[in-house]
């Protein structure tokens, strides 16, 4: 089995709050030979736009030139923009907005899995993790609202469950999961932090380290599930 020092790690969304902190933490740990950080706002070989499968394929091709990835993290998400917030009622549903939210939150990560998982080894521990959200749990939904975000994260959870089943046919030690990072002090959560309980708003560095701790403890039997920042399973 190859050592981590002979492998690479990949962070998609490395210009965002959590993604940048994950990239920095992985580099600081020094466990991997290479840490690749990709983002829409970056240029050249580090550019990756989830809305463009061509750019995802190009980023994967760049990664393929070096050590194979043993860890791929998709740290992206779309909840709102300056012009558009999460829907509070069905009368607020909008075709273009729903399509964009699904493209970023569900379809994009699935396409990352399509292009990056074939680069991972066929033997040994491999982890593919995509950031989801507790509000994407159907069984935990008692409030409604945020229709596009909830539904797209639920779709992400299902796509990653399907991916986990398929990937274990290729590599029996592959682990594919979604992760709930909690409420992190980023632009995504900032308009909605008013009701966060004391001690439950995390800075990006703490959130990244918590997620990496959860990833480190994952077992093969965890593949296809969602876990929160404390390593507790979140029911779909």
C-alpha atoms as an extended CHARMM CRD file, in Angstrom:
* protein
*
       236  EXT
         1         1  UNK       CA              0.0000000000        0.0000000000        0.0000000000  PROA      1               0.0000000000
         2         2  UNK       CA              1.3290000000        3.4210000000       -0.9460000000  PROA      2               0.0000000000
         3         3  UNK       CA              2.1740000000        5.8870000000        1.7930000000  PROA      3               0.0000000000
         4         4  UNK       CA              0.4340000000        9.2630000000        1.9820000000  PROA      4               0.0000000000
         5         5  UNK       CA              3.8220000000       10.8620000000        1.3550000000  PROA      5               0.0000000000
         6         6  UNK       CA              3.6620000000        9.2860000000       -2.1070000000  PROA      6               0.0000000000
         7         7  UNK       CA              0.1140000000       10.5200000000       -2.7920000000  PROA      7               0.0000000000
         8         8  UNK       CA             -1.6380000000       13.8240000000       -3.3820000000  PROA      8               0.0000000000
         9         9  UNK       CA             -4.6380000000       15.5890000000       -1.8630000000  PROA      9               0.0000000000
        10        10  UNK       CA             -7.1380000000       17.7040000000       -3.8020000000  PROA      10              0.0000000000
        11        11  UNK       CA             -9.3130000000       20.5460000000       -2.5240000000  PROA      11              0.0000000000
        12        12  UNK       CA            -12.0330000000       21.8570000000       -4.8140000000  PROA      12              0.0000000000
        13        13  UNK       CA            -13.2340000000       25.3140000000       -3.8140000000  PROA      13              0.0000000000
        14        14  UNK       CA             -9.8900000000       26.3310000000       -2.3640000000  PROA      14              0.0000000000
        15        15  UNK       CA            -10.6310000000       30.0470000000       -2.6070000000  PROA      15              0.0000000000
        16        16  UNK       CA            -13.6130000000       29.8490000000       -0.2460000000  PROA      16              0.0000000000
        17        17  UNK       CA            -13.4410000000       30.1390000000        3.5220000000  PROA      17              0.0000000000
        18        18  UNK       CA            -13.5470000000       26.4470000000        4.3980000000  PROA      18              0.0000000000
        19        19  UNK       CA            -11.7500000000       25.3430000000        1.2430000000  PROA      19              0.0000000000
        20        20  UNK       CA             -8.8410000000       27.7310000000        1.7600000000  PROA      20              0.0000000000
        21        21  UNK       CA             -8.5070000000       26.6050000000        5.3790000000  PROA      21              0.0000000000
        22        22  UNK       CA             -8.5530000000       22.9450000000        4.3210000000  PROA      22              0.0000000000
        23        23  UNK       CA             -5.8670000000       23.5590000000        1.7190000000  PROA      23              0.0000000000
        24        24  UNK       CA             -3.7120000000       25.4280000000        4.2510000000  PROA      24              0.0000000000
        25        25  UNK       CA             -4.1600000000       22.7540000000        6.9130000000  PROA      25              0.0000000000
        26        26  UNK       CA             -3.2370000000       19.9450000000        4.5270000000  PROA      26              0.0000000000
        27        27  UNK       CA             -0.1350000000       21.8100000000        3.3780000000  PROA      27              0.0000000000
        28        28  UNK       CA              0.8060000000       22.5470000000        6.9900000000  PROA      28              0.0000000000
        29        29  UNK       CA              0.4030000000       18.9020000000        8.0070000000  PROA      29              0.0000000000
        30        30  UNK       CA              2.8140000000       17.8660000000        5.2500000000  PROA      30              0.0000000000
        31        31  UNK       CA              1.4110000000       14.3320000000        4.9950000000  PROA      31              0.0000000000
        32        32  UNK       CA              0.9050000000       14.4250000000        1.2210000000  PROA      32              0.0000000000
        33        33  UNK       CA              3.5000000000       14.8100000000       -1.5110000000  PROA      33              0.0000000000
        34        34  UNK       CA              1.3360000000       17.4390000000       -3.2210000000  PROA      34              0.0000000000
        35        35  UNK       CA             -1.7750000000       19.3900000000       -2.2460000000  PROA      35              0.0000000000
        36        36  UNK       CA             -3.7540000000       20.6300000000       -5.2510000000  PROA      36              0.0000000000
        37        37  UNK       CA             -6.1010000000       23.5600000000       -4.6920000000  PROA      37              0.0000000000
        38        38  UNK       CA             -8.6310000000       24.3840000000       -7.4020000000  PROA      38              0.0000000000
        39        39  UNK       CA            -11.1810000000       27.1890000000       -7.5700000000  PROA      39              0.0000000000
        40        40  UNK       CA            -13.2380000000       29.1380000000      -10.0770000000  PROA      40              0.0000000000
        41        41  UNK       CA            -11.4390000000       32.3670000000       -9.1540000000  PROA      41              0.0000000000
        42        42  UNK       CA             -7.9890000000       30.8910000000       -9.7460000000  PROA      42              0.0000000000
        43        43  UNK       CA             -6.2730000000       30.9390000000      -13.1060000000  PROA      43              0.0000000000
        44        44  UNK       CA             -4.1980000000       28.5500000000      -15.1470000000  PROA      44              0.0000000000
        45        45  UNK       CA             -3.8490000000       24.9850000000      -13.9510000000  PROA      45              0.0000000000
        46        46  UNK       CA             -5.6190000000       25.8180000000      -10.6630000000  PROA      46              0.0000000000
        47        47  UNK       CA             -8.8310000000       26.9540000000      -12.3550000000  PROA      47              0.0000000000
        48        48  UNK       CA            -11.9250000000       24.8070000000      -11.8860000000  PROA      48              0.0000000000
        49        49  UNK       CA            -15.4770000000       25.9570000000      -12.5150000000  PROA      49              0.0000000000
        50        50  UNK       CA            -18.1700000000       23.5430000000      -11.3070000000  PROA      50              0.0000000000
        51        51  UNK       CA            -20.4500000000       24.8820000000      -14.0390000000  PROA      51              0.0000000000
        52        52  UNK       CA            -18.0110000000       23.7440000000      -16.7350000000  PROA      52              0.0000000000
        53        53  UNK       CA            -17.2840000000       20.0410000000      -17.0910000000  PROA      53              0.0000000000
        54        54  UNK       CA            -14.4190000000       20.9280000000      -19.4080000000  PROA      54              0.0000000000
        55        55  UNK       CA            -12.6320000000       22.8240000000      -16.6340000000  PROA      55              0.0000000000
        56        56  UNK       CA            -13.2360000000       19.9280000000      -14.2230000000  PROA      56              0.0000000000
        57        57  UNK       CA            -11.7200000000       17.5190000000      -16.7430000000  PROA      57              0.0000000000
        58        58  UNK       CA             -8.7410000000       19.8600000000      -17.2770000000  PROA      58              0.0000000000
        59        59  UNK       CA             -8.1020000000       20.0690000000      -13.5200000000  PROA      59              0.0000000000
        60        60  UNK       CA             -8.2330000000       16.2810000000      -13.2880000000  PROA      60              0.0000000000
        61        61  UNK       CA             -5.7720000000       15.9950000000      -16.1920000000  PROA      61              0.0000000000
        62        62  UNK       CA             -3.4060000000       18.3640000000      -14.3820000000  PROA      62              0.0000000000
        63        63  UNK       CA             -3.6540000000       16.2500000000      -11.2190000000  PROA      63              0.0000000000
        64        64  UNK       CA             -2.9760000000       13.0940000000      -13.2360000000  PROA      64              0.0000000000
        65        65  UNK       CA              0.4940000000       14.4250000000      -14.0900000000  PROA      65              0.0000000000
        66        66  UNK       CA              1.6230000000       13.9310000000      -10.4950000000  PROA      66              0.0000000000
        67        67  UNK       CA              1.1270000000       11.5520000000       -7.5710000000  PROA      67              0.0000000000
        68        68  UNK       CA             -2.3150000000        9.9200000000       -7.5080000000  PROA      68              0.0000000000
        69        69  UNK       CA             -4.8470000000       11.5000000000       -5.1420000000  PROA      69              0.0000000000
        70        70  UNK       CA             -5.7730000000        9.6080000000       -1.9740000000  PROA      70              0.0000000000
        71        71  UNK       CA             -7.9970000000       12.4320000000       -0.7040000000  PROA      71              0.0000000000
        72        72  UNK       CA            -10.4040000000       14.6240000000       -2.6630000000  PROA      72              0.0000000000
        73        73  UNK       CA            -12.5370000000       17.2110000000       -0.8610000000  PROA      73              0.0000000000
        74        74  UNK       CA            -15.2320000000       19.2580000000       -2.5750000000  PROA      74              0.0000000000
        75        75  UNK       CA            -15.6260000000       22.3080000000       -0.3430000000  PROA      75              0.0000000000
        76        76  UNK       CA            -18.1700000000       24.2650000000       -2.3520000000  PROA      76              0.0000000000
        77        77  UNK       CA            -21.7490000000       25.3940000000       -1.9190000000  PROA      77              0.0000000000
        78        78  UNK       CA            -24.2830000000       27.9790000000       -3.0250000000  PROA      78              0.0000000000
        79        79  UNK       CA            -26.9630000000       29.2730000000       -0.6570000000  PROA      79              0.0000000000
        80        80  UNK       CA            -27.4180000000       32.8790000000       -1.7620000000  PROA      80              0.0000000000
        81        81  UNK       CA            -25.9500000000       35.7300000000       -3.7570000000  PROA      81              0.0000000000
        82        82  UNK       CA            -26.1140000000       39.4820000000       -3.2800000000  PROA      82              0.0000000000
        83        83  UNK       CA            -29.2120000000       39.5230000000       -5.4870000000  PROA      83              0.0000000000
        84        84  UNK       CA            -30.9090000000       36.2930000000       -4.4640000000  PROA      84              0.0000000000
        85        85  UNK       CA            -31.5110000000       34.6690000000       -1.1040000000  PROA      85              0.0000000000
        86        86  UNK       CA            -32.8040000000       31.2040000000       -0.1730000000  PROA      86              0.0000000000
        87        87  UNK       CA            -36.5190000000       30.7580000000       -0.8840000000  PROA      87              0.0000000000
        88        88  UNK       CA            -38.8720000000       31.0540000000        2.0750000000  PROA      88              0.0000000000
        89        89  UNK       CA            -41.9920000000       29.8500000000        0.2160000000  PROA      89              0.0000000000
        90        90  UNK       CA            -42.9130000000       27.9880000000       -2.9530000000  PROA      90              0.0000000000
        91        91  UNK       CA            -44.0870000000       31.2510000000       -4.5140000000  PROA      91              0.0000000000
        92        92  UNK       CA            -40.4240000000       32.2800000000       -4.5030000000  PROA      92              0.0000000000
        93        93  UNK       CA            -39.3030000000       29.3680000000       -6.6930000000  PROA      93              0.0000000000
        94        94  UNK       CA            -37.4240000000       30.4260000000       -9.8100000000  PROA      94              0.0000000000
        95        95  UNK       CA            -36.3360000000       28.1120000000      -12.6250000000  PROA      95              0.0000000000
        96        96  UNK       CA            -32.9590000000       29.7080000000      -13.3040000000  PROA      96              0.0000000000
        97        97  UNK       CA            -32.0340000000       29.9440000000       -9.6220000000  PROA      97              0.0000000000
        98        98  UNK       CA            -33.0370000000       26.3370000000       -8.9040000000  PROA      98              0.0000000000
        99        99  UNK       CA            -31.0100000000       25.1450000000      -11.8860000000  PROA      99              0.0000000000
       100       100  UNK       CA            -27.9400000000       27.0760000000      -10.7320000000  PROA      100             0.0000000000
       101       101  UNK       CA            -28.2090000000       25.8500000000       -7.1250000000  PROA      101             0.0000000000
       102       102  UNK       CA            -28.5150000000       22.2440000000       -8.3170000000  PROA      102             0.0000000000
       103       103  UNK       CA            -25.6090000000       22.7350000000      -10.7200000000  PROA      103             0.0000000000
       104       104  UNK       CA            -23.2850000000       24.0250000000       -8.0020000000  PROA      104             0.0000000000
       105       105  UNK       CA            -24.4240000000       21.9310000000       -5.0260000000  PROA      105             0.0000000000
       106       106  UNK       CA            -25.1600000000       18.5600000000       -6.6310000000  PROA      106             0.0000000000
       107       107  UNK       CA            -24.1960000000       18.2190000000      -10.2850000000  PROA      107             0.0000000000
       108       108  UNK       CA            -20.7800000000       19.8770000000       -9.9890000000  PROA      108             0.0000000000
       109       109  UNK       CA            -19.5280000000       17.6500000000       -7.1420000000  PROA      109             0.0000000000
       110       110  UNK       CA            -20.8260000000       14.5870000000       -8.9810000000  PROA      110             0.0000000000
       111       111  UNK       CA            -18.8260000000       15.5870000000      -12.0680000000  PROA      111             0.0000000000
       112       112  UNK       CA            -15.7570000000       16.0730000000       -9.8720000000  PROA      112             0.0000000000
       113       113  UNK       CA            -16.2130000000       12.4870000000       -8.6910000000  PROA      113             0.0000000000
       114       114  UNK       CA            -16.6130000000       11.3550000000      -12.2990000000  PROA      114             0.0000000000
       115       115  UNK       CA            -13.2690000000       12.8500000000      -13.3400000000  PROA      115             0.0000000000
       116       116  UNK       CA            -11.1540000000       12.5560000000      -10.1650000000  PROA      116             0.0000000000
       117       117  UNK       CA            -12.0440000000        9.1610000000       -8.6980000000  PROA      117             0.0000000000
       118       118  UNK       CA            -10.5980000000        7.2700000000      -11.6990000000  PROA      118             0.0000000000
       119       119  UNK       CA             -7.2360000000        8.8820000000      -10.8150000000  PROA      119             0.0000000000
       120       120  UNK       CA             -7.2270000000        7.3480000000       -7.3280000000  PROA      120             0.0000000000
       121       121  UNK       CA             -5.5000000000        4.0260000000       -6.6300000000  PROA      121             0.0000000000
       122       122  UNK       CA             -7.4460000000        0.7960000000       -7.0350000000  PROA      122             0.0000000000
       123       123  UNK       CA             -6.0510000000       -0.4630000000       -3.7510000000  PROA      123             0.0000000000
       124       124  UNK       CA             -5.6300000000        1.1550000000       -0.3590000000  PROA      124             0.0000000000
       125       125  UNK       CA             -7.5730000000        3.8030000000        1.5340000000  PROA      125             0.0000000000
       126       126  UNK       CA             -9.0440000000        6.5870000000       -0.5790000000  PROA      126             0.0000000000
       127       127  UNK       CA            -11.4690000000        9.2570000000        0.6530000000  PROA      127             0.0000000000
       128       128  UNK       CA            -13.7620000000       11.4150000000       -1.4630000000  PROA      128             0.0000000000
       129       129  UNK       CA            -15.6860000000       13.9200000000        0.6800000000  PROA      129             0.0000000000
       130       130  UNK       CA            -18.1640000000       16.5830000000       -0.4150000000  PROA      130             0.0000000000
       131       131  UNK       CA            -19.4920000000       19.2710000000        1.9000000000  PROA      131             0.0000000000
       132       132  UNK       CA            -23.2150000000       18.9090000000        2.4120000000  PROA      132             0.0000000000
       133       133  UNK       CA            -25.4620000000       20.3510000000        5.1310000000  PROA      133             0.0000000000
       134       134  UNK       CA            -27.7330000000       19.0640000000        7.8540000000  PROA      134             0.0000000000
       135       135  UNK       CA            -30.6210000000       20.9030000000        6.1810000000  PROA      135             0.0000000000
       136       136  UNK       CA            -30.1510000000       18.4860000000        3.2710000000  PROA      136             0.0000000000
       137       137  UNK       CA            -31.4520000000       15.6870000000        5.4950000000  PROA      137             0.0000000000
       138       138  UNK       CA            -35.0400000000       14.8410000000        4.5410000000  PROA      138             0.0000000000
       139       139  UNK       CA            -35.7120000000       13.0530000000        7.8290000000  PROA      139             0.0000000000
       140       140  UNK       CA            -34.4300000000       16.0490000000        9.8430000000  PROA      140             0.0000000000
       141       141  UNK       CA            -36.4890000000       18.6400000000        7.9820000000  PROA      141             0.0000000000
       142       142  UNK       CA            -39.1070000000       20.0420000000       10.3300000000  PROA      142             0.0000000000
       143       143  UNK       CA            -39.0400000000       23.6850000000        9.2240000000  PROA      143             0.0000000000
       144       144  UNK       CA            -39.2580000000       23.6920000000        5.4280000000  PROA      144             0.0000000000
       145       145  UNK       CA            -38.0660000000       26.6500000000        3.3850000000  PROA      145             0.0000000000
       146       146  UNK       CA            -34.7020000000       27.1010000000        1.6850000000  PROA      146             0.0000000000
       147       147  UNK       CA            -36.1570000000       24.8450000000       -0.9990000000  PROA      147             0.0000000000
       148       148  UNK       CA            -33.3690000000       24.8800000000       -3.5740000000  PROA      148             0.0000000000
       149       149  UNK       CA            -30.5480000000       24.5820000000       -1.0560000000  PROA      149             0.0000000000
       150       150  UNK       CA            -32.2200000000       21.7890000000        0.9180000000  PROA      150             0.0000000000
       151       151  UNK       CA            -33.2030000000       19.8340000000       -2.1810000000  PROA      151             0.0000000000
       152       152  UNK       CA            -29.8390000000       20.2330000000       -3.9140000000  PROA      152             0.0000000000
       153       153  UNK       CA            -27.9390000000       19.0620000000       -0.8300000000  PROA      153             0.0000000000
       154       154  UNK       CA            -30.3240000000       16.0990000000       -0.5290000000  PROA      154             0.0000000000
       155       155  UNK       CA            -29.5640000000       15.3490000000       -4.1770000000  PROA      155             0.0000000000
       156       156  UNK       CA            -25.8470000000       15.5770000000       -3.4160000000  PROA      156             0.0000000000
       157       157  UNK       CA            -26.2600000000       13.0590000000       -0.6000000000  PROA      157             0.0000000000
       158       158  UNK       CA            -28.0050000000       10.6200000000       -2.9410000000  PROA      158             0.0000000000
       159       159  UNK       CA            -25.4340000000       11.0530000000       -5.7010000000  PROA      159             0.0000000000
       160       160  UNK       CA            -22.6020000000       10.4210000000       -3.2610000000  PROA      160             0.0000000000
       161       161  UNK       CA            -24.3970000000        7.3310000000       -1.8930000000  PROA      161             0.0000000000
       162       162  UNK       CA            -24.6460000000        5.9950000000       -5.4440000000  PROA      162             0.0000000000
       163       163  UNK       CA            -21.0140000000        6.8990000000       -6.0470000000  PROA      163             0.0000000000
       164       164  UNK       CA            -19.9520000000        5.0850000000       -2.8710000000  PROA      164             0.0000000000
       165       165  UNK       CA            -21.6530000000        1.8710000000       -3.9900000000  PROA      165             0.0000000000
       166       166  UNK       CA            -20.0710000000        2.0250000000       -7.4280000000  PROA      166             0.0000000000
       167       167  UNK       CA            -16.6030000000        2.9970000000       -6.2110000000  PROA      167             0.0000000000
       168       168  UNK       CA            -16.3330000000        0.0880000000       -3.7630000000  PROA      168             0.0000000000
       169       169  UNK       CA            -16.6090000000       -2.2650000000       -6.7390000000  PROA      169             0.0000000000
       170       170  UNK       CA            -13.4020000000       -0.6620000000       -8.0080000000  PROA      170             0.0000000000
       171       171  UNK       CA            -11.5880000000       -0.2640000000       -4.6830000000  PROA      171             0.0000000000
       172       172  UNK       CA            -12.9330000000       -2.0570000000       -1.6210000000  PROA      172             0.0000000000
       173       173  UNK       CA            -11.2440000000        0.4660000000        0.6840000000  PROA      173             0.0000000000
       174       174  UNK       CA            -12.6380000000        3.5580000000       -1.0140000000  PROA      174             0.0000000000
       175       175  UNK       CA            -14.7470000000        5.8390000000        1.1780000000  PROA      175             0.0000000000
       176       176  UNK       CA            -17.1880000000        8.3380000000       -0.3070000000  PROA      176             0.0000000000
       177       177  UNK       CA            -19.0490000000       10.5840000000        2.1530000000  PROA      177             0.0000000000
       178       178  UNK       CA            -20.7500000000       13.9100000000        2.5900000000  PROA      178             0.0000000000
       179       179  UNK       CA            -19.8290000000       16.1280000000        5.5310000000  PROA      179             0.0000000000
       180       180  UNK       CA            -21.7610000000       18.7370000000        7.4990000000  PROA      180             0.0000000000
       181       181  UNK       CA            -19.2200000000       21.3240000000        8.7230000000  PROA      181             0.0000000000
       182       182  UNK       CA            -21.6020000000       23.0910000000       11.0990000000  PROA      182             0.0000000000
       183       183  UNK       CA            -22.0950000000       26.8510000000       10.9190000000  PROA      183             0.0000000000
       184       184  UNK       CA            -18.8310000000       28.3830000000        9.7990000000  PROA      184             0.0000000000
       185       185  UNK       CA            -18.1190000000       32.1080000000        9.8210000000  PROA      185             0.0000000000
       186       186  UNK       CA            -18.0550000000       32.6020000000        6.0620000000  PROA      186             0.0000000000
       187       187  UNK       CA            -19.9360000000       34.6830000000        3.5180000000  PROA      187             0.0000000000
       188       188  UNK       CA            -22.3290000000       31.7660000000        2.9670000000  PROA      188             0.0000000000
       189       189  UNK       CA            -23.5990000000       31.7490000000        6.5620000000  PROA      189             0.0000000000
       190       190  UNK       CA            -23.0750000000       35.3860000000        7.5570000000  PROA      190             0.0000000000
       191       191  UNK       CA            -26.6500000000       36.6100000000        6.9410000000  PROA      191             0.0000000000
       192       192  UNK       CA            -28.0340000000       33.7180000000        9.0090000000  PROA      192             0.0000000000
       193       193  UNK       CA            -25.8090000000       33.6290000000       12.1010000000  PROA      193             0.0000000000
       194       194  UNK       CA            -28.2040000000       35.4000000000       14.4440000000  PROA      194             0.0000000000
       195       195  UNK       CA            -29.7190000000       32.2190000000       15.9040000000  PROA      195             0.0000000000
       196       196  UNK       CA            -26.5080000000       30.2060000000       16.2020000000  PROA      196             0.0000000000
       197       197  UNK       CA            -25.9710000000       28.8550000000       19.7140000000  PROA      197             0.0000000000
       198       198  UNK       CA            -22.9200000000       30.1100000000       21.6590000000  PROA      198             0.0000000000
       199       199  UNK       CA            -19.8360000000       28.0770000000       20.8000000000  PROA      199             0.0000000000
       200       200  UNK       CA            -21.4190000000       26.7210000000       17.6080000000  PROA      200             0.0000000000
       201       201  UNK       CA            -20.1080000000       29.3340000000       15.1800000000  PROA      201             0.0000000000
       202       202  UNK       CA            -16.7280000000       28.1060000000       13.9980000000  PROA      202             0.0000000000
       203       203  UNK       CA            -13.9380000000       30.0350000000       12.3880000000  PROA      203             0.0000000000
       204       204  UNK       CA            -12.6510000000       28.5310000000        9.1610000000  PROA      204             0.0000000000
       205       205  UNK       CA             -9.4310000000       27.1340000000       10.6370000000  PROA      205             0.0000000000
       206       206  UNK       CA            -11.2800000000       25.2690000000       13.3760000000  PROA      206             0.0000000000
       207       207  UNK       CA            -13.8800000000       23.9930000000       10.9050000000  PROA      207             0.0000000000
       208       208  UNK       CA            -11.1680000000       22.6710000000        8.5890000000  PROA      208             0.0000000000
       209       209  UNK       CA             -9.3270000000       20.8650000000       11.3730000000  PROA      209             0.0000000000
       210       210  UNK       CA            -12.5680000000       19.3380000000       12.6490000000  PROA      210             0.0000000000
       211       211  UNK       CA            -13.4000000000       18.0420000000        9.1820000000  PROA      211             0.0000000000
       212       212  UNK       CA             -9.9260000000       16.5870000000        8.6860000000  PROA      212             0.0000000000
       213       213  UNK       CA            -10.2150000000       14.8480000000       12.0660000000  PROA      213             0.0000000000
       214       214  UNK       CA            -13.5140000000       13.3100000000       10.9580000000  PROA      214             0.0000000000
       215       215  UNK       CA            -11.9980000000       12.2040000000        7.6490000000  PROA      215             0.0000000000
       216       216  UNK       CA             -9.0560000000       10.6000000000        9.4460000000  PROA      216             0.0000000000
       217       217  UNK       CA            -11.4080000000        8.4710000000       11.5620000000  PROA      217             0.0000000000
       218       218  UNK       CA            -13.6430000000        7.2890000000        8.7130000000  PROA      218             0.0000000000
       219       219  UNK       CA            -13.9860000000        3.5400000000        8.1470000000  PROA      219             0.0000000000
       220       220  UNK       CA            -14.9080000000        1.6680000000        4.9850000000  PROA      220             0.0000000000
       221       221  UNK       CA            -18.2960000000        0.8740000000        6.5260000000  PROA      221             0.0000000000
       222       222  UNK       CA            -18.9550000000        4.6500000000        6.6940000000  PROA      222             0.0000000000
       223       223  UNK       CA            -18.9120000000        5.0160000000        2.9220000000  PROA      223             0.0000000000
       224       224  UNK       CA            -22.1280000000        6.3900000000        1.4600000000  PROA      224             0.0000000000
       225       225  UNK       CA            -23.1590000000        8.2400000000        4.6360000000  PROA      225             0.0000000000
       226       226  UNK       CA            -23.1400000000       11.8190000000        5.9350000000  PROA      226             0.0000000000
       227       227  UNK       CA            -21.2680000000       12.8820000000        9.0570000000  PROA      227             0.0000000000
       228       228  UNK       CA            -21.1860000000       16.1180000000       11.0080000000  PROA      228             0.0000000000
       229       229  UNK       CA            -18.1490000000       17.9870000000       12.3440000000  PROA      229             0.0000000000
       230       230  UNK       CA            -18.1380000000       15.8030000000       15.4710000000  PROA      230             0.0000000000
       231       231  UNK       CA            -18.0420000000       12.5870000000       13.4700000000  PROA      231             0.0000000000
       232       232  UNK       CA            -21.6860000000       11.7570000000       14.2090000000  PROA      232             0.0000000000
       233       233  UNK       CA            -23.7550000000       10.2720000000       11.4110000000  PROA      233             0.0000000000
       234       234  UNK       CA            -26.5090000000       12.4980000000       10.0500000000  PROA      234             0.0000000000
       235       235  UNK       CA            -29.4890000000       10.5270000000        8.8060000000  PROA      235             0.0000000000
       236       236  UNK       CA            -30.5710000000       11.2110000000        5.2400000000  PROA      236             0.0000000000
